[in-house]
Amino acid sequence: MITLKEMISSKEMKQFVKFPFSIFKNNPYWVPPIIKDEVDVLDKQKNPAFENAEARFFVAIKNGKIVGRIAAIINWYEVKEQLVNKMRFGWYDVIDDLEVSRKLIEKVQEIGKHHRLEYIEGPVGFSNLDKVGVLIEGFDHIGTMITWYSLPYYKAHLEQLGFVKEKEYLENKFQLANVDAHYYQRISKLIQHRFKLTSLHFSKTKDILPYVNEMFDLFNKTYSKLSSYVPISDNQITYFKNKYISFINPDFIKFVVDSNGKLVAFGIMMPSFAEALQKANGKLFPFGIFHLLNARKNPKNVTSYLIGVDPEYQNKGITAILFNDFTSSFRAIGVKTILRTPELEDNKAIHQLWKNFNPVTHKRRRTYRLPL
């Protein structure tokens, strides 16, 4: 018999977060989160995403053991302002038992119907800055700190329960050696001269922070037309600034400004913390922090997290400036491989951006939809 339990207390939420450790304990491709950080992400007192969203967290129990988990999420900005009557689900992990998935999804359906929503989509988080999708290809490639890992039966369960494809995301990678450094150096100079632009370089995090709010404003402008878009609030900007920006090597953040000092483009890349997080195994202390700091200082692989260009400057070659700056920084510290975060299959502009680097699609992931 399978029963559901709603997880509410701090102790229960820690159990919710730790459940995937039992599924992926010996899996060489899963990247565990830092447990405390993940608990904080799901805490409505700490994560400003809850200003516009609500979530309930459930586990499935069989024979006295947790065998599955799910978060049932409603983003009220999406529902009330964008008029997208969507019930979200995320943090979906289960053993290979279809009935476990059925019970968890039925609870999400129940909540969605109660609020008179029209359909379910998942796995997704609170907004488009959260993790997304189940893997459908690339199970034998290591994950990243900003993606969920899943096994082939996750996809099979959802399809057997009547879900159909909603969105597909590609994950690509390429070798830094594929970037023609001389070409981008030349083009970068031409573009900067033509449009009177300047690239900004940073050696200290404190010098980046004054630009972060403007960067997220530009992020909202850049991504507003994507089908997965939900705006980022001022409090969320502060949250991400405190949580991530201070931990990124300043060499991994590049800005381009116009003659008036206005930000017109940005790029954020991050060291691949995947192997360091595997060694940390969910804990920063006593040794996890050292693995992460070493990965920050000596990365061989980096992940392209965000690139944004003001709509007025799109299709004018501005990204050549960013590529030139990143290439120079990365060659100096020995980076070999650039990984890209999940990008919508139908985001033609971003695929055009990278096409000259001979990218390889090594993973695909998908969100699924079910009518209510």
N, C-alpha and C positions, 0 to 999 in steps of 0.2 A: 504494500500500500504506500502511495506517495502522498505526502502532506506538504502544504506550504506554510512558511512562517515569515511574517514581515519583520525585517531587521530594523531596529530603531535605536537602541542604546549604543554607546561607544563600544562596548564589548562585542555586541552583535555585529556592528559595522566592521570591526576588525576581522571577525569570522567571515563576513561577506567578502572582504578584500582578499583574505588569505585562501579562499576556496580554490582558485585556479592553481595554486602551488601543488595541490594534491593531484590534479590532472596532468600537469606538465612537469612534474618533479624531475624526470629523467630525459626530458625533451631538449635536444641541443639547439633548437631554433627559437624557443620561447624566451622572451626577455621579461623578467619579473619587474614589477614596479617597486619603488620604495614604499613599504607598507604604510608608514605614517603619512607620506605625501598623498597616497591614494585615498586614505581615510579622510584627509582634509579636503580633497577634491569633492567628496560626496557629502560634506558637512555644510548644511545650509547656513550655519553661522559663520563659515569661513570662505565659502566660494560665492562670489557675487553673481554667478550665473543664476542663482536661486532668486534674484530680484525679479526676473521675468519667467522663471520656470519653477515647476514643482516636480518632485520625484519621490517614488516609493520603492523600497528595495526588498526583494523577496528571495528566499532560498527554498529549494525543494529538498525534502528529507525522506529518506527511504532506509528502513532497518536501522534507524537511529543515527544515520550519517547524512551530512549534506552532500547532495548529488547534483545540484544545479543552482544557478543564481540568475537573476535578471533585475534590471532597473526599469521601472515604468515611468516615463518622462513626458511632461507636457511643457512645451515652450509657449507661454501665453502671448508673447510678442508675435510669434509666428501665427498663432490662432486668431488673435484679436486685431492685430494691425495689418498683417499680410493676408489674412483670411484664408490661411492654409489649415484646414481642420484635420491636423495630423496628430496621432498618438505615436510617440517615439518609444523605442526600447533600446537599451544598451547594456553593457557589462553582462553580456550573455555568455555563460559558460555552463556546459553540461557534460555528464558522462554519456556514453553512447547508448542511450535509452530514449527512444522516441516519446514514450509516455511522460518522461521528465520534461522534455521540451514542450509537450502538449499542455501540461499543467501550468507551466510558467507563462506560456503565450496566452492561455485562457484567462489568466489573471490580468494581463495587459489588455486583452479584449474587453474584459469586464469594466475596467477603469475607463477605457476609451468610450464605450457605449454609455456609461454613466454621464460622461461629459458631452455626449452627443457629437462625438468626433466621427470623421468619415472613413479614415483608414489608418493602418499601422505602418510605420516604416522603421527598419532597424537592420542591424545594430548601428545606432548613432548616439552621440552624446547630447549635451545641452545646446551646443552651437557648432558652427563649422570650424572652430579651433580645437574641437575634441576629437578623439579617436573615432574611426568609422569603419564599418563593413566587416564581413567575414571573408576570409581567404577563399578563393575558388581555384587559384593556381599559385604555385611557389611555396608549397608547404615545406620544402627542403632548403629554404633560405632563411637565415637568421632575421628576426624581426627588428624593430627599432623601438626606442622609448616612447614614440608617439603613434604606435599602431597596436591594435589587438592581434594576437596570434590565435589561430583556430585550426581545428583538425577537419579533415574532409567531411566527417559526418555532421558537422554543424550545418553546412550548406544542405546536405541531404535531408536533415530533420526539417528545416524550414520549408523546403520544397514539398516534402511529403505532407506538411501541414497546410498546404495550399498557397504559400507565398510565391510571388513572382518577382522577377528582377525589377528593381526600381532605378538604381543608379549603379554604374560600374566605374571603378577607379583603377588606374594603372600605377604601378611602382616601377620606376626605371632607374638604371644606374649607368655610368660611363666612367672611363678612365681619364684622369686629368691629362694624360699624355695625348688624348684626342683633341684637346683644345689648342688651336693654333695661336700661341701667345703673341707672335709678331703681328698677326692679322688684327687681333683685338686691341693691341697696343696702338696700331695705326688708326683703326676706326674710332677708338676711344678719343684720341686727340682731335680727329676731324669733327666728331659730334659735339665735343665740349666747345670747340671753337665756333661751330656753326650756330649753336643755340645759347652760347654764353653760359655754360654750365660748369660746375666745379664738383669734383668728387671729394668727399670728406673721409679722412683716415683717423682712426682712434687707437690710442695705446692704453687708455684708462677708461674703465666703465663709467666713472663719474662724468666724463665728457660726453657720453652717449645719452645719458638720462634726460637732458633738456629737450631732446628731439623725439622722445618715445611717444608722447601724446600726439604729436603731429604725424608720426609714422602710422599710428593706428587710425587716425582720421583718413590718411591716404589709403590704408588697407581697406577701410569701409568703402571708399570711392572705387577702388580697383576691383573689388570682388562683388559689388552689389548686384551685378547682373547674373551671377552664377545661381543655378537652381538650388544649391544647398545653403544659400546665404542667409544668415541672421545677423543683424548689426551687433557690434561689440560696444557695450556701455562704458562710461567713464570709469566706473568702479571696477569693471573687468579689466580695463586697461591698466589700472593701478595694480590689480592682482597679478596680471601677467608680468608687469614690470618688476615687481618684487620677487616673483617666483622664478622667472627665467632669465631676464636680461642681465641681472647681476652675476649669473653663473656662466654666461657665454663669453668666451675669449673675445676681447674687443676687435681682434683681427677678423672675426667672423661676421661683423656687422658693417655694412657699407651703405652710405647715403650719397645722393646726388642732389645738389641745390642749384637754383637758378641765380641770376645776377642780383636778385633781391634777398637771397638767403632762404627762399621758400623751398621746402622739400618737394622734389618732383619724382624721386625714385628711391627705393631702398631694397636691400637684400639681407636676409638673415640666414646664416648657415650655422650648424652646430656640429661639434665633434660627434662621431658615432659612439654613444655610451653603451651600446648593446652588450659587448663582452664585459665591460666594467660592471654593469647592472647584474649580469649573470653571476659574476664573482661575489657581488655584494649580497645577492640572494634575499633581497627585500629589506636589508638593514643598512643604515648609514654607518652605524658604530658596532664594534670598534674599528673595523677595517674597511668597510664599504666606501667611506669618504675618500680614502687614499686611492682606491681603484678609479673613482670618478675624477679626482683631481689629476691623476696620471693621464687619463683619457683626454682630459681637457687640454693638457699641455703638449701631449705627443700623439695627436691623432693621425692615423693612416687613412681612415675613411671619414668623410664628413657627410652630413645630411643637409640638403637644401630645404629649409623650413618654409620661408616666405619670400616672395619677390613681388613688389608692387610698383606700378608706374602710373603716374597721374594720367587720366584719360586724354588730356590735352597733348601729352607727349608720347602716347602709344603709337607704335608703327613708325617711330622716328629713329630707331636704333639706339635708344638710351641704354638698353640692357648691355650693350657692348662695353659701356663704362664700368658697369658692375662686374661683368665677366673678367675684364682686364684687371680690375682691382683684386678680385678674389684669386685669380690665377697667380698674380704676383705674390700674394700673401701665402697661398697654399704651397707653391713650389719651394718657397723659402723654408717651410717647416716640414717638407717631405710627405705631404698628402698625396695619396695614390688614386683613390676612388671617390666619386661624388654620387651619393644616393639621393633620390628624390622622394619626397613624401607622396602619399596617394593623391593623384590628380584625376579629376573627372575625365572620363573617356571622351565626353563631348566638348571639353575645353580645348578647342582647336588652337587658340592663341598660345597657350602654354606649351603645347606639343611643337608648334612651329619654332618657339623660342629655343628649344634644345636640339633641334633636328640635326644641326651640323656637328654634334659631338658623338655621333654614332651610338645613341643610347640603346640599351637592351632592356626590354620589359621582362623583369624576372618575377614579378608578382602581380596578380590581379585580385581585387576584392570587390565585394558587391553588397549593396543594401537591398533588402527585400520589402515588398509591399503586400498587404493583405487588407481587403475591404472589411469594414465593420458592419 
